[in-house]
């Protein structure tokens, strides 16, 4: 049975220590068109949020040439590929990876490439990557792992609260009508992902009420994994993490951070598989 390598893209966050075992396909961001960050050239989180406070950040998906290079290196080494991408409803990266995969399947007929749309992002997608690594360590084949990961896509949820909707609106991730809700009397909207897109889940009066509701969501079922996501506000992150009792954490990548802003907090959940009823 051939070994396989797990890939993901720059919209996905991975809890330690799994981040060392997964190949990251970078995405890109810029404030000026002549200076693009994301691969070799990067900003620290502090520098990034300083820039974001002054002007809008623009983002772009994975570079097809870079994807092709890394995939070819893997196939030439005799290994297969499993790539779990950010939701196709948020980024064009999934389409780019699928296009490259189709080209390489013709060039390397003995190699296998599986591309999975996570319909999620950040730590939600990261949980699927962790699952894939654990299945590989258990000796499961690429086909077995890919089939199981596709089943688990529907068990991933993300819930988060933003302080300012302008970042999501200007990036086209939510409609202006949704963004206006947050401008009314300190209404905080818990956002989630449905069918791969960001949608409002519940309106709350103030951040404390929103976090209490997020805790109730986390406690509403049996979880396989539960993690808190750090963006830029340490105090807010600590408050959220302590309320939900997160088992792991991850810093939100700068690509997604550019769309939600620094005063954001949230959780990712992988729900446990429903128990079969005794018959």
Phi, psi and omega in degrees: 000129182285146175283159177223155180252139178264125177247156168210185183238175189290356174271000186250138178246142186237132176287147175290144005263011185294338183297341181278347186250005182238136181276125182263125173267111189293147165252175194229151178217155180202154173253334174232138186297336182270005178220100185252134181249158173139336180248271178273325181266122184222157172255150170289165179300320181296314179297319182298311183290333172297315178295318183295331179290342183257330185202166184286143172262143176247148183229159174216158185281195183294153178273120183301326179293322178292317178299314181300317181298312183291322178294317180297319178302320181291314180296321180292337178278357178090013180250154177267179189227133168237118181241120179252116188253163169302159181306136175293345177280350180247335187212156176273003184298321180300317179296320179296314180296318178298320179298313179296318180299318179299319179297316186285334177297326178287324182282331183232074185296340180273351179262157179239137177231122175247125178243128183238127174278114184288344186055022181216195180202177177041231187291336176299311175295324180300324178299322178294323177296318177299316178302317181297318178298317182293323177293321178298318179295331178283353179095010179288148180283170176301315182296317179296317181294313181299319180297318180290321179297320179298326177292327186277347179308319182286355179259009181257133176226150172232137174227130182208162180233134177249151179275329184221120183284353186300326182293317179292322181291313184292337177270359178076016181277334171224160181282154177303328180295322176293320181299328182292336181301319184289349180272358187258112168049046177057034175285127176252130182254122172283123180256151178217183176242128177233127181053036174084006181232156181280130179221152175290142180252311183203143176262136181227152177269096177093160185291324181296318177295322179297317180293324176297321178292323176297320177298318180298321177298314182297331182268002186278353180201176180276127183255144172271323176215143177218124182224151176257148185245123178267132178248272182226347183254102185297318182296318179295319178299314181298322179296315180294314182299318181291327181291320186266348181064049185297140179275345178205175181210164177205146174278130181296131179299158186288337178296306179292324179303326180294339182263346182244339180085168188286330183268064182231145173212158181180185182225158170239139182231134164249111182287144178293153178296131179303137180287139179286136178290141176291133182246000000 
